[in-house]
Amino acid sequence: MYSPEVVQKVAVWRQRIAANQLTETEMQDIVNTLRAGRVGAAVASEASRRKTAKAAVPDADDMLKELGL
């Protein structure tokens, strides 16, 4: 779960995205902020640390290479 501050930032980001007013640096900040929340949630969840994936998760770089990107 994200903090109230992050939720408020997301609302502002959505408005700026709709108005096409975001810079590349701001987009990177958005990704970093949202990733930090996801990592924090995974670490906090004791069950997620104990479980293993049912199927191997493919490497994103390999998938992009297959697409020629």
Long-range contacts (C-beta under 8 A, 24 or more apart in sequence): 1-41, 2-37, 6-33, 6-37, 9-33
